[in-house]
Structure formats: C-alpha cells, structure tokens
Amino acid sequence: MRTGHPHRLRGFSYQGCHRYFLTFCTFERRPHFADAAIVAVALSQILRVAANEQFALLAYTFMPDHAHLLIEGMSVDADARRFMTRAKQGSGYVVAQRDGRRLWQRYGFEHLLRDDEATVSVARYILENPVRARLVTSPQDYPHSGCPAYTMTAVLDAVAWMPRRSG
C-alpha cells in the first residue's frame, strides 16, 4: 500500500454529492483494529462525523492496520476534506484518551468515483478485502465490515460474489 503525502485533484472542490473510496492507515501500520473495542470506537466516531458533515457511510472494512470507507455526500454543502479530517480527528482523539495511543497516519487516500463507476462494485471490493487478505473465507464472516446504507447480502448479490479457488 502506498504511503506518504497524497496528491489532491487540482481544481476540484471536494464539495457536493460525490462518492469517495477512502483508505486510512493506522500510525506506523500498527494492528489497532485487531481490537474490536477500537473498531467500535472508530466506527461510532466516523458515523457521528458522517451525520454531522452530511455524508452517508455506504460500506466499510476495518482491516488490522487500515480502514476502507465508501462515503457519499448527501448535499451540496457536504465537504469531503472536512469529513476526512474530522473523522480521523474524532476517532483518533477518543482512542488516544482511552489508550494513550496514536491511531492514524497523518494522510489518507481518496478515490473520487466517476459517474460510470458502480457504487455497489466498490462496496463489494471493500467487503471482500478481508477475503483477499485471507482473514476469512467469506465476507459475511468478517466482524469489522458493514454496509449501513445497504445489507451486505444485497451488495454481494448485486455483483455476484464467488469464493476464490485455491491452487
């Protein structure tokens, strides 16, 4: 996975009803999200910020050392840069207060979905991440993934999920 400072799109405001695929890595790639309590804290803060910043969290997966989020702006005032900053600040602050540990790397990565990119395909990619990492054999078996806007079954059925054959 890439590290370092991400490049933003020149001339793009990051405001409005756009969809983004986000990746946030933990500080020093520590496996903070192997702890279900830290996942719960981070997710609750991200959901709080999403509601305050007018974003819908469409899908998420917390891998041991990074998180994938699929978000969508729900109004012309939705600001993705502000969401990213506040989501990391809020969750990072609560974890630091609770455990005295830094949660996030300084930068995250975002991919602005084009109009021709199917949201459900990106959601499926996010949900299948633990399978590709060989943490589970089925997306439904991973405890730190979800689709608040849809059911996981609906996403996986919309774009037929097939387990990979080994060998």
C-alpha positions as CSV (number, residue, x, y, z in Angstrom):
1,M,0.0,0.0,0.0
2,R,1.2,3.5,-0.8
3,T,2.4,5.7,2.0
4,G,3.4,9.4,2.0
5,H,1.5,12.5,1.1
6,P,-1.4,12.0,-1.3
7,H,-2.0,14.4,-4.2
8,R,-5.4,16.1,-4.4
9,L,-7.2,16.7,-7.6
10,R,-6.4,20.2,-8.8
11,G,-9.4,22.4,-9.3
12,F,-11.8,20.1,-7.6
13,S,-13.6,21.4,-4.5
14,Y,-14.3,18.1,-2.8
15,Q,-17.8,19.5,-2.0
16,G,-21.2,18.3,-3.0
17,C,-22.9,15.0,-3.8
18,H,-19.9,12.9,-4.7
19,R,-18.8,9.4,-3.8
20,Y,-15.4,8.6,-2.4
21,F,-13.4,5.5,-1.7
22,L,-11.2,6.3,1.3
23,T,-8.3,4.4,2.8
24,F,-6.9,5.5,6.2
25,C,-3.8,3.6,7.6
26,T,-3.0,3.3,11.3
27,F,0.0,5.0,12.7
28,E,3.1,3.0,11.9
29,R,0.8,0.4,10.4
30,R,0.1,-0.9,13.9
31,P,-2.7,-3.5,14.1
32,H,-5.0,-1.4,16.2
33,F,-8.2,-2.8,14.5
34,A,-7.4,-6.3,15.7
35,D,-9.1,-5.0,18.9
36,A,-12.9,-5.0,18.4
37,A,-13.2,-2.2,21.0
38,I,-11.1,0.2,19.0
39,V,-13.1,-0.7,15.8
40,A,-16.3,0.1,17.7
41,V,-14.9,3.5,18.9
42,A,-13.6,4.4,15.5
43,L,-16.8,3.4,13.7
44,S,-19.0,5.3,16.1
45,Q,-17.0,8.4,15.7
46,I,-16.9,8.1,11.9
47,L,-20.7,7.6,11.8
48,R,-21.1,10.7,14.1
49,V,-19.0,12.8,11.8
50,A,-20.7,11.5,8.7
51,A,-24.1,12.6,10.1
52,N,-22.8,16.0,11.1
53,E,-21.0,16.5,7.8
54,Q,-23.9,15.3,5.6
55,F,-22.3,12.1,4.4
56,A,-23.7,8.6,4.1
57,L,-21.3,5.8,5.0
58,L,-22.2,3.2,2.4
59,A,-19.6,0.5,3.2
60,Y,-16.6,0.0,5.5
61,T,-14.0,-2.5,6.5
62,F,-11.5,-2.2,9.3
63,M,-8.5,-4.3,8.5
64,P,-5.9,-4.8,11.3
65,D,-3.8,-1.8,10.1
66,H,-6.1,0.3,7.9
67,A,-9.7,1.1,7.2
68,H,-11.6,1.4,3.9
69,L,-14.7,3.6,3.7
70,L,-17.1,4.3,0.9
71,I,-18.9,7.6,1.5
72,E,-21.3,9.7,-0.4
73,G,-22.1,13.4,0.1
74,M,-25.8,14.0,0.7
75,S,-25.9,17.7,0.0
76,V,-24.2,20.4,-2.0
77,D,-22.6,21.5,1.3
78,A,-21.0,18.1,2.1
79,D,-17.2,18.7,2.2
80,A,-15.1,15.5,1.8
81,R,-11.9,17.1,3.0
82,R,-13.6,18.3,6.2
83,F,-15.2,14.8,6.7
84,M,-11.8,13.1,6.3
85,T,-10.1,15.5,8.8
86,R,-12.9,15.3,11.4
87,A,-13.4,11.5,11.1
88,K,-9.8,10.9,11.8
89,Q,-9.6,13.6,14.5
90,G,-12.7,12.4,16.3
91,S,-11.8,8.7,16.3
92,G,-8.1,9.4,17.0
93,Y,-8.9,11.6,19.9
94,V,-11.2,9.0,21.6
95,V,-8.6,6.3,21.1
96,A,-5.8,8.5,22.5
97,Q,-8.0,9.4,25.5
98,R,-8.8,5.7,26.1
99,D,-5.5,4.1,25.4
100,G,-2.9,6.8,25.1
101,R,-2.1,5.7,21.6
102,R,-2.0,7.5,18.3
103,L,-4.5,5.9,15.9
104,W,-3.9,7.3,12.4
105,Q,-1.2,8.1,10.0
106,R,-1.2,11.8,9.0
107,Y,-2.5,11.3,5.5
108,G,-5.2,9.2,3.9
109,F,-6.0,8.3,0.4
110,E,-9.2,9.0,-1.5
111,H,-10.5,8.0,-4.9
112,L,-13.3,10.1,-6.3
113,L,-15.8,7.7,-8.0
114,R,-16.6,8.7,-11.5
115,D,-20.2,8.6,-12.7
116,D,-19.6,5.3,-14.6
117,E,-18.2,3.5,-11.6
118,A,-20.8,1.4,-9.9
119,T,-21.0,2.2,-6.2
120,V,-22.0,-1.4,-5.5
121,S,-18.9,-2.7,-7.2
122,V,-16.7,-0.5,-4.9
123,A,-18.7,-1.6,-1.9
124,R,-18.2,-5.2,-2.9
125,Y,-14.4,-4.6,-3.3
126,I,-14.3,-3.2,0.3
127,L,-16.3,-6.0,1.8
128,E,-14.1,-8.6,0.1
129,N,-10.9,-7.1,1.4
130,P,-10.7,-9.5,4.4
131,V,-11.1,-12.5,2.0
132,R,-8.3,-11.3,-0.3
133,A,-6.2,-10.9,2.9
134,R,-7.1,-14.5,3.8
135,L,-8.5,-13.4,7.2
136,V,-11.8,-15.2,6.4
137,T,-13.3,-17.3,3.6
138,S,-16.5,-15.3,3.2
139,P,-17.1,-11.5,3.6
140,Q,-20.0,-12.3,5.9
141,D,-17.6,-13.9,8.4
142,Y,-15.6,-10.8,9.0
143,P,-16.8,-8.9,12.1
144,H,-15.4,-5.5,11.2
145,S,-17.2,-4.8,7.9
146,G,-20.6,-3.5,7.1
147,C,-23.0,-1.6,4.9
148,P,-25.0,0.9,6.9
149,A,-26.9,2.0,3.8
150,Y,-27.5,-1.5,2.4
151,T,-27.4,-5.1,3.6
152,M,-24.2,-6.9,3.0
153,T,-26.2,-9.7,1.2
154,A,-27.7,-7.1,-1.2
155,V,-24.3,-5.7,-2.1
156,L,-22.7,-9.2,-2.6
157,D,-25.7,-10.4,-4.6
158,A,-25.8,-7.3,-6.8
159,V,-22.4,-8.2,-8.1
160,A,-22.2,-11.9,-7.8
161,W,-19.5,-12.9,-5.3
162,M,-17.7,-16.1,-5.9
163,P,-15.1,-17.5,-3.5
164,R,-11.7,-17.8,-5.0
165,R,-10.4,-21.3,-5.7
166,S,-7.1,-22.1,-4.1
167,G,-4.3,-23.6,-6.2
